[in-house]
Amino acid sequence: MSDHAAPDFAQAFADADRRAYVEQRLFALSPFGTLATAVLLFLVLMALFAAAAAGEHVALFAPGGHVESTMRMAFTLALMLVTALYIQRHTRLKERQDSAAFAAVLRPGTLEQRNLIALRPGEARLLGATVLGIGIGLAASWFMFGAEMLARAAPRYATLAWFVAVNTVLVTCFVRGVELSRSGSRAMALAIDHDLVVDLLRIDTLSVWGRSAARFALIWFAVSAVGCLFFVDTGLNAFTISMVATFLGLGIWMFVRPMERVHNKIRAVKSAELERIRSEIDQVRPAASHDADAATRLQGLLAYETRIAQAPEWPFDQTTLFRVGASALILTIPWFGQALAGYVIEHIA
């Protein structure tokens, strides 16, 4: 990378923040850091819920200090929403930090041409996703909270409004995230297929793709782990085990799918290079027995052939695999946490 590339990236990032979608702009305009903004957002959501519940005399804790289901559901919804926003922002910032590494393995201008450094992919249809998300969110809220809470003798309208609003925003963010992932994945696929430059002697430079895929898998693992809190009271049974297995499979697929595309590109380049080398070997080999120069060239070609044949075909290292594995373990935290809490209460109380 040249010395003037960094200011270009900085300007592109500043422009991207000004055009960012709402979820990113929330953090971009915040005077606090990413984590601090996420924590404050969670506290604000829970404060609004506590105010609504207190005004309508909704019990949040049962006698003995046990958490009521209403409080647990509110906590899980708020945490799920904030986790999704935080992990998404964290991932985008990490992607930005790798912009130079991406540019080093792509044809010049690809980041800008494919809109890869923008927070919002160029083909994203967020308006339609937003309308769809709001519709699904409102319908889901009715079945999850509305029908049951309004059927009570004394409906708690403020509390219900909080649940409907947060759940609708959560579902809308999810639908928008799917659309952003779809359009972003398409741009990345085009970049890999048409603009990725594979240097078989420097395969390690392609590990940036592995790091990127691991980050997006982390989004799925983290949000799914928070969602598991809805079912933590049921313990480990056939349903929860199958649910965790499904989440693990989907998260791993989010990592493997883009890796497979880069893997196929590496294999294609490797196969073409090996065929070229072996053609040269076939031309030099007849003269190697009586020509010293040809023999020397043949030895060099054979050594180069061995080096290319042994080049790795997957764009990640052991560190990336460890990160993906550690991220997958996040899904087990709700049940391990419940078991630990139960043990402590049983042996200390």
HUBEL-V987329 format. One record per backbone hydrogen bond with DSSP energy under -0.5 kcal/mol. NH is the residue of the N-H (numbers start at 1). CO is the residue of the C=O. E is the energy in kcal/mol with one decimal. If there is no record, write none. Layout:
BEGIN
nh:NH co:CO e:E
nh:NH co:CO e:E
END
This chain:
BEGIN
nh:5 co:2 e:-1.3
nh:8 co:4 e:-0.9
nh:9 co:5 e:-2.2
nh:10 co:6 e:-2.6
nh:11 co:7 e:-2.3
nh:12 co:8 e:-2.3
nh:13 co:9 e:-2.7
nh:14 co:10 e:-2.2
nh:15 co:11 e:-2.4
nh:16 co:12 e:-2.3
nh:17 co:13 e:-2.3
nh:18 co:14 e:-1.6
nh:19 co:15 e:-1.3
nh:20 co:17 e:-0.8
nh:24 co:21 e:-0.9
nh:25 co:21 e:-2.6
nh:26 co:22 e:-2.1
nh:27 co:23 e:-0.6
nh:27 co:24 e:-0.7
nh:28 co:24 e:-2.4
nh:29 co:25 e:-2.5
nh:37 co:33 e:-2.4
nh:38 co:34 e:-2.0
nh:39 co:35 e:-2.6
nh:40 co:36 e:-2.5
nh:41 co:37 e:-2.3
nh:42 co:38 e:-2.3
nh:43 co:39 e:-2.5
nh:44 co:40 e:-2.5
nh:45 co:41 e:-2.3
nh:46 co:42 e:-2.4
nh:47 co:43 e:-2.3
nh:48 co:44 e:-2.4
nh:49 co:45 e:-2.0
nh:50 co:46 e:-2.7
nh:51 co:47 e:-2.3
nh:52 co:48 e:-2.3
nh:53 co:49 e:-2.9
nh:54 co:50 e:-2.6
nh:55 co:51 e:-2.2
nh:56 co:52 e:-1.1
nh:57 co:54 e:-1.1
nh:58 co:53 e:-3.0
nh:59 co:57 e:-0.5
nh:62 co:66 e:-3.3
nh:65 co:62 e:-1.8
nh:68 co:60 e:-2.6
nh:72 co:68 e:-2.2
nh:73 co:69 e:-2.5
nh:74 co:70 e:-2.1
nh:75 co:71 e:-2.7
nh:76 co:72 e:-2.3
nh:77 co:73 e:-2.5
nh:78 co:74 e:-2.5
nh:79 co:75 e:-2.5
nh:80 co:76 e:-2.6
nh:81 co:77 e:-2.3
nh:82 co:78 e:-2.5
nh:83 co:79 e:-2.6
nh:84 co:80 e:-2.2
nh:85 co:81 e:-2.1
nh:86 co:82 e:-3.0
nh:87 co:83 e:-2.9
nh:88 co:84 e:-1.9
nh:89 co:85 e:-2.2
nh:90 co:86 e:-3.1
nh:91 co:87 e:-2.4
nh:92 co:88 e:-2.1
nh:93 co:89 e:-2.4
nh:94 co:90 e:-2.1
nh:95 co:91 e:-2.3
nh:96 co:92 e:-2.0
nh:97 co:93 e:-1.9
nh:98 co:94 e:-1.1
nh:99 co:96 e:-2.1
nh:102 co:98 e:-2.6
nh:103 co:99 e:-2.8
nh:104 co:100 e:-1.7
nh:105 co:101 e:-0.6
nh:105 co:102 e:-1.2
nh:106 co:103 e:-1.0
nh:107 co:195 e:-1.6
nh:110 co:107 e:-2.0
nh:113 co:109 e:-2.9
nh:114 co:110 e:-3.1
nh:115 co:112 e:-0.7
nh:116 co:111 e:-2.3
nh:117 co:111 e:-0.9
nh:121 co:119 e:-0.6
nh:124 co:121 e:-1.5
nh:126 co:124 e:-0.9
nh:129 co:125 e:-1.6
nh:130 co:126 e:-2.6
nh:131 co:127 e:-2.3
nh:132 co:128 e:-2.3
nh:133 co:129 e:-2.6
nh:134 co:130 e:-2.6
nh:135 co:131 e:-2.1
nh:136 co:132 e:-2.5
nh:137 co:133 e:-2.9
nh:138 co:134 e:-2.6
nh:139 co:135 e:-2.1
nh:140 co:136 e:-2.9
nh:141 co:137 e:-2.4
nh:142 co:138 e:-1.8
nh:143 co:139 e:-1.7
nh:144 co:140 e:-2.4
nh:145 co:141 e:-3.0
nh:146 co:141 e:-2.5
nh:147 co:142 e:-2.7
nh:149 co:145 e:-2.9
nh:150 co:146 e:-2.6
nh:151 co:147 e:-0.8
nh:152 co:149 e:-0.8
nh:155 co:152 e:-0.5
nh:157 co:155 e:-1.0
nh:160 co:156 e:-2.3
nh:161 co:157 e:-2.7
nh:162 co:158 e:-1.9
nh:163 co:159 e:-2.1
nh:164 co:160 e:-2.8
nh:165 co:161 e:-2.6
nh:166 co:162 e:-2.7
nh:167 co:163 e:-2.5
nh:168 co:164 e:-2.3
nh:169 co:165 e:-2.4
nh:170 co:166 e:-2.5
nh:171 co:167 e:-2.6
nh:172 co:168 e:-2.5
nh:173 co:169 e:-2.7
nh:174 co:170 e:-2.0
nh:175 co:171 e:-2.6
nh:176 co:172 e:-2.7
nh:177 co:173 e:-2.4
nh:178 co:174 e:-2.1
nh:179 co:175 e:-1.9
nh:180 co:176 e:-2.7
nh:181 co:177 e:-2.6
nh:182 co:178 e:-2.4
nh:183 co:179 e:-2.4
nh:184 co:180 e:-2.6
nh:185 co:181 e:-2.8
nh:186 co:182 e:-1.8
nh:187 co:183 e:-1.9
nh:188 co:184 e:-2.4
nh:189 co:185 e:-2.6
nh:190 co:186 e:-2.1
nh:191 co:187 e:-2.1
nh:192 co:188 e:-2.6
nh:193 co:189 e:-2.6
nh:194 co:190 e:-2.4
nh:195 co:191 e:-2.1
nh:196 co:191 e:-1.1
nh:196 co:192 e:-0.5
nh:197 co:105 e:-3.0
nh:198 co:196 e:-0.6
nh:199 co:197 e:-0.7
nh:200 co:198 e:-0.8
nh:202 co:199 e:-2.0
nh:203 co:200 e:-0.5
nh:205 co:202 e:-1.8
nh:206 co:203 e:-2.1
nh:207 co:204 e:-1.5
nh:208 co:205 e:-0.8
nh:209 co:206 e:-1.9
nh:210 co:206 e:-0.6
nh:210 co:315 e:-1.0
nh:211 co:207 e:-2.2
nh:212 co:208 e:-2.0
nh:213 co:209 e:-2.3
nh:214 co:210 e:-2.2
nh:215 co:211 e:-1.7
nh:216 co:212 e:-1.8
nh:217 co:213 e:-1.9
nh:218 co:214 e:-1.7
nh:219 co:215 e:-1.3
nh:220 co:216 e:-1.1
nh:221 co:217 e:-2.4
nh:222 co:218 e:-2.9
nh:223 co:219 e:-2.3
nh:224 co:220 e:-2.3
nh:225 co:221 e:-2.1
nh:226 co:222 e:-1.8
nh:227 co:223 e:-2.1
nh:228 co:224 e:-1.6
nh:229 co:226 e:-1.6
nh:230 co:227 e:-1.7
nh:231 co:228 e:-1.7
nh:232 co:229 e:-0.8
nh:234 co:231 e:-1.3
nh:235 co:232 e:-1.2
nh:237 co:235 e:-0.7
nh:241 co:237 e:-2.7
nh:242 co:238 e:-2.0
nh:243 co:239 e:-2.2
nh:244 co:240 e:-2.6
nh:245 co:241 e:-2.3
nh:246 co:242 e:-2.2
nh:247 co:243 e:-2.5
nh:248 co:244 e:-2.8
nh:249 co:245 e:-2.4
nh:250 co:246 e:-2.5
nh:251 co:247 e:-2.7
nh:252 co:248 e:-2.6
nh:253 co:249 e:-2.2
nh:254 co:250 e:-2.0
nh:255 co:251 e:-0.9
nh:255 co:252 e:-0.5
nh:256 co:252 e:-2.8
nh:257 co:253 e:-2.7
nh:258 co:254 e:-0.5
nh:259 co:255 e:-1.1
nh:260 co:256 e:-2.5
nh:261 co:257 e:-1.1
nh:262 co:258 e:-1.8
nh:263 co:259 e:-2.8
nh:264 co:260 e:-2.5
nh:265 co:261 e:-1.8
nh:266 co:262 e:-2.7
nh:267 co:263 e:-2.5
nh:268 co:264 e:-2.1
nh:269 co:265 e:-2.3
nh:270 co:266 e:-2.8
nh:271 co:267 e:-2.8
nh:272 co:268 e:-2.1
nh:273 co:269 e:-2.4
nh:274 co:270 e:-2.6
nh:275 co:271 e:-2.1
nh:276 co:272 e:-2.0
nh:277 co:273 e:-2.6
nh:278 co:274 e:-2.6
nh:279 co:275 e:-1.7
nh:280 co:276 e:-1.8
nh:281 co:277 e:-2.4
nh:282 co:278 e:-2.3
nh:283 co:279 e:-1.4
nh:284 co:280 e:-2.0
nh:285 co:281 e:-2.8
nh:286 co:282 e:-0.6
nh:287 co:284 e:-1.0
nh:288 co:284 e:-0.9
nh:288 co:285 e:-0.9
nh:289 co:285 e:-0.5
nh:290 co:287 e:-1.2
nh:291 co:287 e:-1.4
nh:295 co:291 e:-2.3
nh:296 co:292 e:-2.5
nh:297 co:293 e:-2.4
nh:298 co:294 e:-2.4
nh:299 co:295 e:-2.2
nh:300 co:296 e:-1.9
nh:301 co:297 e:-2.5
nh:302 co:298 e:-2.6
nh:303 co:299 e:-2.2
nh:304 co:300 e:-2.4
nh:305 co:301 e:-2.6
nh:306 co:302 e:-2.1
nh:307 co:303 e:-2.1
nh:308 co:304 e:-2.5
nh:309 co:305 e:-2.7
nh:310 co:306 e:-1.7
nh:311 co:308 e:-1.3
nh:316 co:314 e:-1.2
nh:321 co:317 e:-1.8
nh:322 co:318 e:-2.4
nh:323 co:319 e:-2.0
nh:324 co:320 e:-2.3
nh:325 co:321 e:-2.4
nh:326 co:322 e:-2.7
nh:327 co:323 e:-2.4
nh:328 co:324 e:-2.1
nh:329 co:325 e:-1.3
nh:330 co:327 e:-1.4
nh:331 co:328 e:-1.4
nh:332 co:329 e:-1.6
nh:333 co:329 e:-0.5
nh:333 co:330 e:-1.4
nh:336 co:332 e:-2.3
nh:337 co:333 e:-3.2
nh:338 co:334 e:-1.9
nh:339 co:335 e:-2.4
nh:340 co:336 e:-2.4
nh:341 co:337 e:-2.5
nh:342 co:338 e:-2.6
nh:343 co:339 e:-2.1
nh:344 co:340 e:-2.4
nh:345 co:341 e:-2.6
nh:346 co:342 e:-2.3
nh:347 co:343 e:-2.0
nh:348 co:344 e:-1.9
nh:349 co:345 e:-1.8
END
